């Protein structure tokens, strides 16, 4: 089922599916697996270029070398801008590993340290929601990926739907009013199931 909310087309799967990241289980696999980097908006490219000197201190040497070679963004096979991947791996150039060998984002590390105001690409923050830009709408769909199986299990056990887990990034991207309307739509959707 699709809901139209404030010019966004929202799949009911984001109300139905349960999801809570479980980094101890998945080790941040989404940052190191895949055949393309994280989708980027053009405004984000400029922002990352601006903060790169600060972010670099959190990056791996191989990631720094990749960004020096390719820049902070590359075009993927769909001609969309994405973060570069480190040569020979599916790992994002901005990944590093904490003491528990969990993949983390260098951009977000700088943000959490209070050194930059840009948190991380919105596509990463919104995952497992993927946004497709249509002519007149943004389409918000749930993206199922096997590396996120622990997050689905954790979400089920805690009974947290995707849209609730992603409250902060949804508000960051679309505003509080949109999120309030989304919550109303979720409530209405729940009524149709009983």
HELIX and SHEET records of a PDB file:
HELIX    1   1 UNK A   13  UNK A   16  1                                   4    
HELIX    2   2 UNK A   23  UNK A   26  1                                   4    
HELIX    3   3 UNK A   29  UNK A   31  5                                   3    
HELIX    4   4 UNK A   42  UNK A   55  1                                  14    
HELIX    5   5 UNK A   56  UNK A   58  5                                   3    
HELIX    6   6 UNK A   61  UNK A   70  1                                  10    
HELIX    7   7 UNK A  106  UNK A  112  1                                   7    
HELIX    8   8 UNK A  122  UNK A  125  1                                   4    
HELIX    9   9 UNK A  146  UNK A  148  5                                   3    
HELIX   10  10 UNK A  149  UNK A  158  1                                  10    
HELIX   11  11 UNK A  162  UNK A  165  1                                   4    
HELIX   12  12 UNK A  167  UNK A  174  1                                   8    
HELIX   13  13 UNK A  176  UNK A  192  1                                  17    
SHEET    1   A 4 UNK A   2  UNK A   5  0                                        
SHEET    2   A 4 UNK A   8  UNK A  11 -1                                        
SHEET    3   A 4 UNK A 138  UNK A 142  1                                        
SHEET    4   A 4 UNK A 129  UNK A 133 -1                                        
SHEET    1   B 2 UNK A  74  UNK A  75  0                                        
SHEET    2   B 2 UNK A  81  UNK A  82 -1                                        
SHEET    1   C 2 UNK A  95  UNK A  97  0                                        
SHEET    2   C 2 UNK A 103  UNK A 105 -1                                        
END                                                                             
